[in-house]
Amino acid sequence: MSRLADAYPADRVTIREVGLRDGLQMVQRFPTTAGKLDWLDREYRAGLCHFELGSFLPAARFPQFADLPQLLNHAAAAKGLHSAVLTLNERGIEAALASPAKELVCVVSASEAHSEANIRRSRADSVALVARAAGDRDAAAPDKLVNAGIAMALGCSLSGEVPASEVLRLAEACLTEGADIVGVADTVGYAGPRQVATLCAAMSKLCGDRPFIVHLHDTRGTGIANAAAALDNGARVIDAALGGLGGCPFAPGATGNIVTEDLVYLCERMGFATGIDLAGLVAARAVAGAKMPDEPLYGGIARSGPPGNMDWRA
């Protein structure tokens, strides 16, 4: 538990920036390596410390992640920067363990249909892959974390409603098989605050002192309300993407993540100090906007800014 507590302290909210991974999954144009490093550095200087930097996937199909080793090497030189990578198969696990990445992210879908479409594995096989990642980690790189994310945890565009009992069963199985931390994802933005509150309360009970991650999409405009519900019900680690970029190529209807800038403001207004420079974070959008002019960027804070005539921080 010590390595988990070091990465995700229980006494604060941790925001994980997934823009350089989830945010680039479906784009037609993407920043150069220099542009990505500029993006990373700007957010890091603004106070963000947790980043998903990419996926170990074939460069021929996903050229936006071909420079992942360069990003990981750069991140390793930054004090206190926690880097994570998505690993969808055995080859990805091997590459991640040999890299400077501090966290391996495995995916276990709550929906059998999505599991087959996303990674061509059954849910049982996906849990077995988590066990493989944890075992290989223990043998080769015991300082790294294994994160098991439960995709489609709040509804699936392929099979519809997903029972919370299945999500909890899979989360418990992943912890049993050696995952350090588990997460629940509203992959296609189906959820509303009441559903998120119920699942997060159950996850909090399941995980006890161990934190869990909540990954939300704003497909239908409920993303930031869902984040508030998650925070009210025990979630202390939440994913977001700069400008609300993102989407899953294997999940019909999946669009952008909740906006990192807006999530920081929400956390502060709810009494959770983030230590993040909101103006610096908004300025980081310039990199994504310049390098990906065809990709829409979202966010109320970027548009209106925080209130200038009152103390809005926690």
Helices and strands as residue ranges (DSSP letters): H 2-7, E 14-17, G 22-24, H 33-46, E 50-55, G 63-65, H 68-76, E 82-86, H 90-98, E 103-109, H 112-119, H 123-140, E 145-151, H 164-176, E 181-186, H 193-207, E 213-216, H 223-232, E 237-240, G 242-244, H 260-269, H 278-283, H 285-291, H 300-304
